[in-house]
Amino acid sequence: MAQKRSDDTAAAPDAAPSASPRIDGVDAARAIAVFGMFAVHLGVESMGLLSPEGHAWTLHGLVRGNSSALFALLAGLSLALMTGRTAPVTGVPWRRAAVRVLTRAVLIGLLGVLLDLTGVPVAIILTYYAGFFVLALPLTRLRSGALWAVAGALAVVGPPLSFLLRDTVVDAAPRTSSLSSLPEFLLTGYYPAITFMAFVAAGLAVGRMDLRSTAVRLRLLGIGAGLSVFAYGGSWLLLHPLGGLDRLVEDGSAFMGGYPLTPNMDPVLLEQLRAGVMEEANSISGQVPTDSWWWLAVNTPHTGTTFEIAEAVGQGLLVLVACMWLAERARWAMYPLASVGRMPLTVYTGHILVLMVIVADGAVEWRQPWLLEWFVLGALVFATLWFLVLRRGPAEACLALAADGAVAIVEEWREERRPPNAP
C-alpha cells in the first residue's frame, strides 16, 4: 500500500450548550488547522498562488505536523469547555459529559474506519482521535495547573520512553492502513498517543483558563513564544554547537549505517551529508528512528521529540491568541473562517470524499495547480452559507443527537436501577 500523507486535522467533540457565549477565535484557529490539512494532503503541486519553485514548500513545511498538533490542542480545549470550562464539573454533570464524549469517540472512530476504506492517499486521523478522547477523560477532572504539569511530563518523558520501547520491545510493523493495531495507536503509528496526548493535555490546560481575560491571553502569548524559542534554540544547540548532526551523519540510517567523518573531509561533502540527515528528519511520519539517541534532538514535524512537541504547542498558542484577537476586532471578516471551524468533522469528511472522487477519476496526476485554492474556497462558501441558515454542521448535528440520546439512555437505565426509597 502506498505511503499515506500525514493527516492534519481532527474532529473535536462539539461543545455542549453552555451559558457562556462561544469563542469565535477558537473556531477560526480550528479552521486554520483544517486548511493546513488541505495543504498537506493536496501537496505543493496543487497550489496556484505559490509555485513549487517559490514558497510552496515553505508553506507546506510550516503546516505539516503543526496542523494536526493544533487540532489536538483545540480538541483538548473543547473537552475542557464541555466539562466545566475554568472549573471542572463533578458528579452527575461530569458523568453526562463523559457519556457524550464516549459516544462521539465511538462514532468518530467508526467514521474514520469507513473513510480509510476509501483508499485515498491520506493517513486518516479520526480513529486516533477517538482514542485520544477516551484517554483524556480522566484528565478532565483536573485544573489548569495540574494539566500543564501532565502536558509537560508527557512532552519530556514521552519521547525517550517511546524511543526505548520501540528499540527494545515493540517492532514497528509495516503500515497497511491509517491505524491497524494497538501498538500503532500508542507508539508506532502516524499520530501516536504517546506524542499527541501532550497536545490534548495542553489544550485541556488552556481550556481551564479564562480565555476572555487579557492577562490570560498575554500569558499564553508569552508561553507560546517561550516554547518556540526553546524548541528552535534547544534543537539548534544540540545539533550544531554540540555536534548532534555530525553524530547522526556517522550513525544515521540515511547512509547505510552511517558515514565516518574524518578531520580532512571535504567541507562540501560534509554539508551534503548533513543536508541528507535533515532531509530524512523532514520526511519522518510519526516517530524518529532508533539507531541513534541524537534523533531526539531534532524538531522537525511528526518526529515526536520534546522539541517538536514544544514547537507545535508554542505555535499553536500563538495562532490561538491571534485568532481570538482578530475574531473580536474583525468579526464579519472572520465569520467564514469561524464557520469552517464550527463544522470540522463535516468539512474533513467532505474533503476526503471529494478527494476520493478526484483520485478515482483515473487521472495520471490529479494534483493540479489551484486545486488547493478551490478546496479552501469551497469549504469557506459552504460553511458560511450553512451557518447563515443553520447553527450546526450536519455531521456535528448527528454527533450531538447521538450523544444526547446516549445520555438519556444511561440516565433512564440508572433510574430503573435506583432503589424505590433512594434519594
C-alpha positions in Angstrom: 0.0 0.0 0.0 1.4 3.4 -0.9 2.7 5.6 1.9 -0.1 7.8 3.1 0.3 11.6 3.7 0.0 12.6 7.3 -3.4 14.0 8.1 -3.5 17.3 9.7 -6.9 17.7 11.2 -9.4 16.0 13.5 -12.9 16.4 14.7 -13.1 17.9 18.2 -16.2 17.0 20.2 -18.8 19.6 19.7 -19.2 21.5 22.9 -22.3 21.0 24.9 -24.6 24.0 25.2 -23.3 26.5 27.8 -24.4 29.7 29.3 -21.1 31.3 28.2 -21.0 32.5 24.6 -18.9 30.7 22.0 -15.4 32.0 21.4 -15.2 32.6 17.7 -11.4 32.8 17.8 -11.2 29.1 18.8 -13.3 28.2 15.8 -11.1 30.3 13.5 -8.0 28.6 14.8 -9.6 25.2 14.1 -10.3 26.3 10.5 -6.6 27.2 10.1 -5.8 23.7 11.1 -8.3 22.3 8.6 -6.8 24.3 5.8 -3.3 23.3 6.9 -4.5 19.7 6.4 -5.7 20.6 2.9 -2.3 21.9 2.0 -0.6 18.7 3.3 -3.0 16.3 1.6 -3.1 18.0 -1.7 0.6 18.8 -1.8 2.6 21.7 -3.2 1.7 20.7 -6.8 -1.9 21.8 -6.1 -1.0 25.3 -5.1 -1.7 28.0 -7.6 -0.8 31.2 -5.7 2.5 29.7 -4.6 4.7 27.7 -7.0 6.8 24.7 -6.1 9.8 26.6 -7.1 8.9 29.5 -4.8 7.3 29.5 -1.4 5.0 26.5 -1.7 7.4 24.2 0.1 7.8 26.8 2.8 4.1 26.8 3.4 4.0 23.0 3.3 6.8 22.7 5.8 5.0 25.3 8.1 1.7 23.5 8.3 2.9 19.9 8.1 2.7 18.4 11.6 1.7 21.8 13.2 -1.9 21.5 11.9 -2.6 18.1 13.4 -0.9 19.3 16.7 -3.0 22.5 16.7 -6.2 20.4 16.2 -5.2 18.1 19.0 -4.6 21.1 21.3 -8.1 22.5 20.3 -9.7 19.1 20.9 -8.4 19.2 24.4 -9.7 22.8 24.7 -13.1 21.6 23.6 -13.1 18.9 26.2 -12.4 21.5 28.8 -15.3 23.6 27.7 -17.6 20.6 27.8 -16.6 19.7 31.3 -16.8 22.9 33.2 -14.6 25.5 31.5 -12.4 27.1 34.2 -13.7 24.8 37.0 -14.1 21.0 36.2 -17.5 19.6 36.9 -18.0 16.6 39.1 -20.8 14.2 39.9 -23.8 13.9 37.6 -22.7 16.7 35.2 -19.3 15.0 34.7 -20.9 11.6 34.1 -23.2 13.1 31.4 -20.3 14.8 29.8 -18.3 11.6 29.8 -21.2 9.7 28.1 -21.3 12.4 25.4 -17.6 12.2 24.8 -17.5 8.4 24.7 -20.4 8.4 22.3 -18.7 10.9 20.0 -15.5 8.9 20.2 -17.2 5.7 19.1 -18.9 7.4 16.2 -15.8 9.4 15.1 -13.7 6.2 15.2 -16.2 4.3 13.1 -16.3 7.1 10.6 -12.5 7.1 10.5 -12.5 3.4 9.6 -15.0 4.0 6.8 -13.0 6.9 5.4 -9.9 4.8 5.5 -11.6 2.2 3.3 -12.0 4.9 0.5 -8.3 4.3 -0.3 -7.4 8.0 -0.5 -3.6 8.7 -0.1 -4.2 10.2 3.4 -3.5 8.9 6.9 -7.0 9.3 8.4 -6.6 10.7 11.9 -10.2 10.2 13.2 -9.5 6.7 14.5 -6.6 8.0 16.5 -8.6 11.0 17.9 -11.4 8.7 19.0 -8.8 7.0 21.3 -7.4 10.3 22.4 -10.8 11.4 23.7 -11.1 8.3 25.7 -7.6 8.6 27.2 -8.3 12.3 28.0 -11.5 11.6 30.1 -9.7 11.2 33.4 -7.8 14.4 32.8 -11.0 16.4 32.6 -11.2 16.2 36.4 -8.0 18.3 36.7 -7.5 22.0 36.9 -5.2 24.1 34.7 -2.0 23.8 36.7 -2.2 20.1 37.0 -2.9 19.7 33.3 0.1 21.9 32.4 2.2 19.6 34.6 0.8 16.5 32.8 1.4 18.0 29.4 5.0 18.9 30.4 5.7 15.4 31.8 4.4 13.8 28.6 6.5 16.1 26.4 9.7 15.4 28.4 9.2 11.7 29.3 7.2 10.5 26.3 9.8 10.8 23.5 12.7 8.9 25.2 10.2 6.3 26.5 8.9 5.8 23.0 12.4 5.5 21.7 13.3 3.0 24.3 10.2 0.9 23.9 10.5 0.9 20.1 14.2 0.0 20.3 13.8 -2.9 22.8 10.2 -4.2 22.9 7.9 -3.1 20.1 8.7 -3.8 16.5 7.2 -1.4 14.0 5.1 -3.5 11.6 4.6 -2.2 8.0 1.7 0.2 7.9 -1.2 -1.2 5.8 -3.8 1.4 6.8 -4.1 4.5 8.9 -4.4 2.5 12.1 -4.5 -1.2 12.4 -3.2 -2.2 15.9 -2.9 -1.0 19.5 0.9 -0.6 19.2 0.4 1.7 16.2 -2.1 3.8 18.2 0.2 4.1 21.2 3.7 4.2 19.7 4.4 3.4 16.0 1.5 5.0 14.0 1.2 8.2 12.1 -0.2 10.0 15.2 1.0 8.0 18.3 -0.8 8.7 21.5 2.5 9.0 23.4 3.1 12.2 21.5 -0.4 13.5 20.8 -1.7 13.2 24.3 0.8 16.0 25.2 -1.1 18.3 22.8 -4.5 17.2 24.2 -3.4 17.8 27.8 -2.0 21.2 26.9 -5.4 22.0 25.2 -7.2 21.0 28.3 -5.0 23.2 30.4 -5.7 26.2 28.1 -9.4 25.5 28.2 -9.4 25.6 32.0 -8.1 29.2 31.8 -10.3 32.3 31.4 -9.7 32.8 27.6 -11.6 36.1 27.7 -9.1 37.7 30.1 -6.5 39.9 28.5 -4.0 38.9 31.2 -4.5 35.2 30.3 -4.1 35.8 26.6 -0.9 37.7 27.2 0.3 34.8 29.4 -0.5 32.3 26.6 1.3 34.6 24.2 4.4 34.6 26.4 4.2 30.8 26.9 3.9 30.3 23.1 6.8 32.5 22.3 9.0 30.9 25.1 8.2 27.3 23.9 9.0 28.3 20.3 12.4 29.8 21.3 13.2 26.7 23.4 12.2 24.3 20.6 14.3 26.0 17.9 17.1 27.1 20.1 17.5 23.9 22.0 17.4 21.8 18.9 19.9 24.0 17.1 22.3 23.9 20.2 22.3 20.2 20.3 22.6 19.6 16.6 25.2 22.2 15.7 27.4 23.5 18.5 27.2 20.2 20.4 27.7 18.1 17.3 24.5 16.1 17.2 24.1 16.5 13.5 27.5 15.1 12.8 26.8 12.1 15.1 23.7 11.4 13.1 25.8 11.6 9.9 28.0 8.9 11.4 25.2 6.7 12.9 22.1 7.7 11.0 20.1 5.4 8.8 20.2 7.7 5.8 23.7 6.5 4.8 23.6 2.7 5.0 24.5 2.6 8.7 26.4 5.9 8.8 29.3 7.7 7.2 32.6 8.0 9.1 33.8 11.6 9.4 37.5 12.5 9.2 39.3 15.7 10.1 40.3 16.3 6.5 36.9 15.6 5.0 35.8 17.8 2.1 33.6 20.6 3.5 31.2 20.3 0.6 30.7 16.6 1.1 30.2 17.2 4.8 27.5 19.7 4.2 25.8 17.3 1.7 25.8 14.6 4.3 24.4 16.9 6.9 21.7 18.0 4.5 20.9 14.4 3.9 20.2 13.8 7.6 18.0 16.8 7.8 16.1 15.7 4.7 15.5 12.4 6.3 14.3 14.2 9.5 11.8 16.2 7.5 10.4 13.0 5.9 9.6 11.3 9.2 5.9 10.5 9.7 5.3 9.6 13.4 8.5 8.9 15.3 12.2 9.1 14.9 14.4 6.1 14.0 16.0 4.2 16.9 19.6 3.9 15.5 20.8 6.9 17.5 19.6 8.8 20.6 20.7 12.0 18.8 17.5 11.8 16.8 15.7 13.1 19.9 17.5 16.4 19.3 15.6 17.2 16.0 12.4 19.4 16.0 11.1 18.6 12.5 7.4 17.8 12.0 5.9 14.4 13.0 9.1 13.3 14.8 7.5 13.2 18.3 10.5 14.7 20.1 10.4 17.1 23.0 11.5 19.9 20.8 8.9 19.2 18.2 6.1 19.0 20.8 7.3 22.3 22.3 7.4 24.0 18.9 4.0 22.7 17.9 2.3 23.7 21.2 4.1 27.1 21.1 3.0 27.9 17.6 -0.5 26.6 18.4 -0.8 29.0 21.3 0.4 31.9 19.1 -2.2 31.1 16.4 -5.0 30.7 19.0 -4.3 34.1 20.7 -4.0 35.8 17.3 -7.3 34.3 16.1 -9.1 35.3 19.3 -7.8 38.9 18.9 -8.8 39.1 15.3 -12.2 37.5 15.8 -13.2 40.2 18.3 -12.0 43.1 16.1 -12.9 41.9 12.6 -15.9 39.6 13.4 -17.6 39.7 10.0 -14.3 39.3 8.1 -13.5 36.2 10.3 -17.0 34.8 10.1 -16.3 32.5 7.1 -13.2 31.1 8.8 -15.0 30.6 12.1 -17.9 28.9 10.2 -15.4 26.3 8.9 -14.1 25.8 12.4 -17.6 25.1 13.8 -18.1 22.1 11.5 -14.6 20.4 11.3 -16.0 16.9 11.0 -18.3 17.8 8.2 -15.5 19.7 6.3 -13.0 17.0 7.0 -15.3 14.2 5.8 -16.4 16.2 2.8 -12.8 16.8 1.6 -11.9 13.1 1.9 -15.0 12.2 -0.1 -14.2 14.8 -2.8 -10.6 13.6 -2.9 -11.8 10.1 -3.3 -13.8 11.1 -6.4 -10.9 13.0 -7.9 -8.4 10.2 -7.3 -10.9 7.6 -8.6 -11.2 9.6 -11.8 -8.1 7.8 -13.1 -6.1 10.9 -14.0 -2.4 10.2 -14.2 -1.6 13.2 -12.0 -4.6 14.5 -10.1 -2.6 17.2 -8.2 -3.1 20.3 -10.4 -2.4 24.0 -9.7 -5.2 25.8 -8.0 -6.8 22.6 -6.6 -5.9 23.7 -3.1 -7.5 27.1 -3.5 -10.7 25.5 -4.9 -10.9 23.3 -1.8 -10.4 26.2 0.6 -12.9 28.4 -1.3 -15.4 25.6 -1.4 -15.2 25.0 2.3 -15.5 28.7 3.1 -18.5 29.2 0.9 -20.3 26.0 2.1 -19.7 26.6 5.8 -20.7 30.3 5.6 -23.9 29.6 3.8 -24.8 26.7 6.0 -24.4 28.7 9.2 -26.4 31.6 7.9 -29.3 29.2 7.8 -28.5 26.6 10.5 -26.4 26.7 13.6 -24.6 23.4 13.4 -22.9 21.3 10.7 -24.6 18.2 9.5 -22.1 15.7 10.9 -21.8 17.7 14.2 -25.6 17.7 14.5 -25.7 13.9 14.1 -23.0 13.5 16.8 -24.9 15.8 19.2 -28.1 14.0 18.6 -26.5 10.6 19.2 -24.7 11.9 22.3 -27.9 13.3 23.8 -29.6 10.1 23.1 -26.9 8.1 24.8 -27.2 10.3 27.9 -30.9 9.8 28.0 -30.5 6.0 27.8 -27.9 6.0 30.6 -30.0 8.2 32.8 -33.1 6.1 32.2 -31.1 2.9 33.0 -29.8 4.4 36.2 -33.3 5.5 37.2 -34.6 2.0 36.7 -31.9 0.5 38.9 -32.4 3.1 41.6 -33.9 1.5 44.8 -37.5 2.7 45.4 -36.7 4.7 48.5 -33.3 6.1 47.4 -33.0 9.9 47.5 
